[in-house]
Amino acid sequence: MSWPVMKSFHSPQRSGRTRLPHGAVTFPQLRDSRIRLSEISLSLFFSGSAKRCIGRLLEERRFDVAHLHIYYGQITASVIGVLKAAQVPLVQTLHEYKIVCPTSHLRAGDRICKACHGTDFWQAVLHRCNRGSIARSALSAVESYIARGLGSLSKIDHFIAVSHFQRRKVIELGSPQDKISTVHNFIDASQYAPGTGRGSYILYFGRLERMKGVFTLLEAMKALPGSSLYIVGKGNDEADVRAFIGRHAMKNVTMLGFKRGDELKNLVRGAICTVCPSEWYETFGLTIVESFALGRPVICTDMGGMPEIVDDGVDGFVIQRGNSAMLADKLDWMMLNADKAVEMGMRGRVKVEREFSAERHYDRITDVYRRVGVNV
């Protein structure tokens, strides 16, 4: 980019102090996301250190736009006011539903929840939305109220939703529709050589959590003892997944642990299809786009932004969430029609190159920057 952009306001990914350009300013030390209740401090809600760091950075140079991502919990909304005071336009990409939900996912336990209605964050305490804990839920609610007071909604000039569904949902829960545009995520397809041969197994890769539909997938596989499922990933419910497999003696399911890079790409290429059986409002579904880039069709549920990516019957199937019988039927179809599955996957690859490329993403992002007054 040829204009000065303060991007991206993700929290630091490593512990310690991360040096910014010019070596003059350092971000605050990363806080462990698994912090114990006894370790809670004011800095969870307001980071004076982050505010000072950004202030010093703004003294060094002028920025045309600040593009925020996941700043809460670490950098916190403390930086919003100092950026606004410096008259830097603020754009934020929404990666979940944090601006309308204290725990980000519009879930309470195992069910969809919209009780807060985008403003009544105290509802999170009643429903124990954070790990079933009243105390943790109260902290989430307080953090949301403080962030809202610091301008997490009112002072952001424009929001970017990563799917039309996400945009509609946050507007439904009180966010101003004229301040939110949709810019889908993208992938560099040149880094993903598609597989062209017939696959030999079904693949799930992602977090091992109940809301991702893993147990519905396992129920479906119980009806398909002659088909093989590989599960790639780790997560909070990993032990329960292993217990389920053992309890039902599922010899057709293999857990491979966490994989990445070429090893993961090769696993996707070797699959007949991949599965995204999620049972929460997925904001987008990047694993779907990755599967398409590698030439593999996808079976996903009708949740969140995923149906915006998968064309039912064209490059995959869209099924009803939590419907293990329907999922088993579509998985069986893929196994019995491996050649057609290859064709579906290649249609997905063409779609990625056409609709989810870096070039398309860049054009849409710059359109948003123009809307907040940046001369692009």
N, C-alpha and C positions, 0 to 999 in steps of 0.2 A: 504494500500500500504506500502511496506517495504522500499521505497526510499523517500528521501525528495522532496516533490512537493509543490511548491508555487501555491496553487489552492484553490479557484478560484478567479480570478480578476473580480468579479462582483462589481459594486458599492455597498456601504452599503445600507441595506434595511430600516434602521431606522435613524431618525435624531439624532444628537448628535455625540459624538466621540466613536468609537467602538474599544475596546482594543484587540490587537493581542496577540498571544501566548507569554508567558513569561512576559507579562505586560509591555514590554519595549517600544513598538511603538504603536502609534494610527493612524488610518486613518483620513484623513481630514473630516470635517463636511459635511454631505450630503446637496447638493444643491437642492432646490425645482425644479422639472422638469417643473413646470408651471411659471418659472421665467418671469418677465415682461421685455420688451425691455429696459426700463430705468434702469434696474438692471444689465444689461450685463457688465461683466468685463473680463479682460484678463484670469482669472482663468477658464473661460468656454473653452478656447482653450489650456491652458497650466497651469497645477497645480504644482507650485513649492513646495507646501506642500506635495503633493503625492510623488513627486520625492524625497524629503528629507526623508519621512517616509520609502520608499522602500530602500533608501540608508542605513539608520540606520539598517533596518532589515537584509540587506545583510552583514553588519558588524558583526552581531551577529552569523550568521550561514551560511553554504553553502547549496545551493539548486541544485539539479540535473536538474530540469526543472521548468519553470514558465508556467502555463497553464492559458491563458487569456480568458475571456469571454466578457462581456459588460463593457468596461472600459471607453469609450468615454462619454463626457458630464459631468463626475464627476471626476474620477481619471485622465482621459485624456491620450493622447499618451506620456505625459511627462515621464512616467515610462519606456518606451521602451529603451531609450538610456542608462539609468543607469543599467538596467538588461543586456543589450548587452555588456556594458563595463565590467561587472562582469563575462562575458562569460557563462551566464546562457542560455541554449537553450530555445527558445520561441515557444510555440504552442498556437494557438488561435482557439477556436470554433466559427464558424460563425452562429449566430442565425437569421440573416437577410442578407441584401445586402449592409451593410454600407461601405465596402471597395471599392465599385464601384458606390455608390449612396449616395449623401449627406443626403437624408431624409430616407434612409434605405430600402424603400419598392418598388423601381422601379415603382413609380406611380406619376402622375401629375394630381391632382384633382381626377376624377373618371376613368381615363384611364391609361393603362400600358404605361410606359415611359422609354426609354433607351437612351435619348438624350445626356446624359453625356458621354456615351461610356466608362465609367470607369475612365476617366481622365478629361474631360471637365466640371468640376463641376460648372462653371459659368452658364451653361445651366439651372441649378436649379432656378436661379434668373429670367431668361427669362420666364420660365414656372410657376413661383410662386409655387414651389413644396411644400413649408412648409406652410400649412394652407392658401394658397392663398395670402400670404403676401410677398411683395418684400423684406422688411427688414429682416424678419425671414429666408427667403430663402437665402438671402445674407449671413447671419450668418452661416447657414448650409454649404454653399459653402466654406466660409473662414475656418471654422472648418475642413472640409475635406482636403483642401489644406495644412493647417498647420499639420494635422495628417500625411498626406502623406509625407510631408517634414521631419517629425520626425521619419519616418520609419514604418508607419502602414502597409505597404506592403513589402518594401524591407528588413526590419530588422527582420520580423517574419520568423522563420525557417520553420514552417509548419502550414498550415491551415487545420481545420477539417470542412467539409461541412456536414450538417445533412441530406442531400438527394443527390442523383445523379443529380437531376435536378438543385439544387442550385450550385453544383460543376460545371456543364456544363455552367450555366449562368454566373458565375463570371469569368470563363475562357474565355467565349465568349467576355466579356467586359474587357479583358486585363490582368487578373491575371494569373500568371505562373502555368501551369497545373501540373508541377512536384512538386509543393509545396502544393498541395491540395489533401486530401484524403476524402472519404465519410465514416462517422461513423453515422449510424442512431441513433436517440434518443431511449431510452429504457423505460421500465416500470417494476416495481416489481409486477408481476402478483399474487404473494402470498397475496398481500394486497387488491386484488379485487376478491371477490367471485362472480362468474357469475350467472346471473339470468337464470333460465331454463324454466320459464313459458311463456305463450303468453303475449305480451304487449298489451296496450290499447290506446296508443297515439303516436304521432310523437314528437321527442324532438330535439330542437336546443339548444346547450349550448356553449357560447363563447362571444366575444365582439360584442356589437351592433353597428356596423359600416357598412357603405354602401359597402366598399370593401370586406366585409365578405359575401356578397350575401343575406343579410337578406331581402331586398325588393323583390328580385327574389323569395325567399321562400314564402313571403306573397302573391305575385301574384299567385303562384302555389296553395296556400291554398284557394284562392278565387274560384278555380275550384273544390274544395273538401269540400263543406259545411258540409258534413256528417262526416268528419274526424277531430280529435282534434290535435292541435299543442300547445305544451308548449315551451315557450321561456325563457331560463335562462341566465342571464348575464346583464351587464351594459356597457355603452359606449357612445361615443360622439354623436351618432345618436339616442339615446334612445327616445328622445322627438319626433323625426320624425317617429319612429316606432310606438309609441303610437298614434300619429296623423293619420297615415295611417290606423291603425286598427279601430280607431273611425270613420274615414271618410267613410270607406267601411262597417261599422257595422259588423265586423268579430267576430261573437259570438263563432267561433270555434278556436280562438286563445287566449291563456292565458299567460300573462307575469308574471313571478314568481320572478323577481329580481335576485340578485346575490346569488348563493348557493355554498357550498363547503363541503368537507368531506363526511360523511356518508349520509347526506341529498341529496347531488348531486348524489352519487352512487346509492341510492335507486330510484331516478328519472330516471336514465339511465336504471336500471334493469326493471323498469315498462314500458319502451317504447317498441314499436314494432321495431323501428329503430331510429337512430340519423341521423342528416343531417349536412353536411359541404358544403354549397353552395358557397364557397369563389370564388371571382372574381379577386384575385390578385395572384401573384406567391408565394403561401404558401411554406415556406422552408421545412416543414415536415408535420405536422398535428397530434399533440399529442392527441387531443380529439378523433381522430379516433382510436388510439391505446388503449386509455382508454375505449372507447366503446367496442372494441373487448375483452378487458380483462374482461369486465362485461357481455360478451356473447351477445352483440347486434350488428347487421349488420349496415353498414353505407352507405349512399348515399353521394357521394362527386362529385366535379367537376373535370375537366381534367386539373386543374391548379397546377403548381409547383410540389412539391414532393408527393402530395396525391395519384396519381395513382400508386406510388411505394408501397403503403400500401394496397390499396383496389384492389382485383381481381374482375373485373366486372363479375357479375353473380354468383360468388362463395361465397364471404363473404360480398357482397354489390353491389352497382352499381356505375359506373363512368359516369357522364353525361356532356354535353357541358355547359360551363359556361354561365350564363345569360339566359339559355333556360328554362323558367318557364313551358312551356307545357311539355317538356321532364321530368322535375322534378316532375310535377303533375302526370304524367303517372307512374313513378317509385314509388312514394309515394302511389298511389292507389294500385299498385301491392302488396306492403308490407302489406297494410291494408287487402287486399283480400286473402293473403297467409301468414297468421300469423304463421302457423306451419312451413312453409318453411323458414320464416324469423328467427325463433328460430334456425333452422339447420344452416343457414348462419352465425348467430352470434357465434355459437359454433365452426364453422370452423375458424372464426376470433380469438377466444380464443386460439385455437391450434397454430395458426400462431404467436400470441404474445409470447407464451411460447417457440416457436422454433426460431423465428427470431429477436424478440425485447426484449430479456431478458437482465438482468444486466450482466450475465456471458458473453454473446456474445459481449456486449458493452465493457466490461472490456478488453476482448481479443483484440478487434480492437483498443482501445485507447493505450494499451501497445505496439501494433505494430507501432503506430505513434511515441510513445516515443523512440522506438528503432531506428526509422529512423532519429531522431535528435541526436542520440549518447548516449541515456540513457541506462545504463546497467540494464535491467529489469530482 
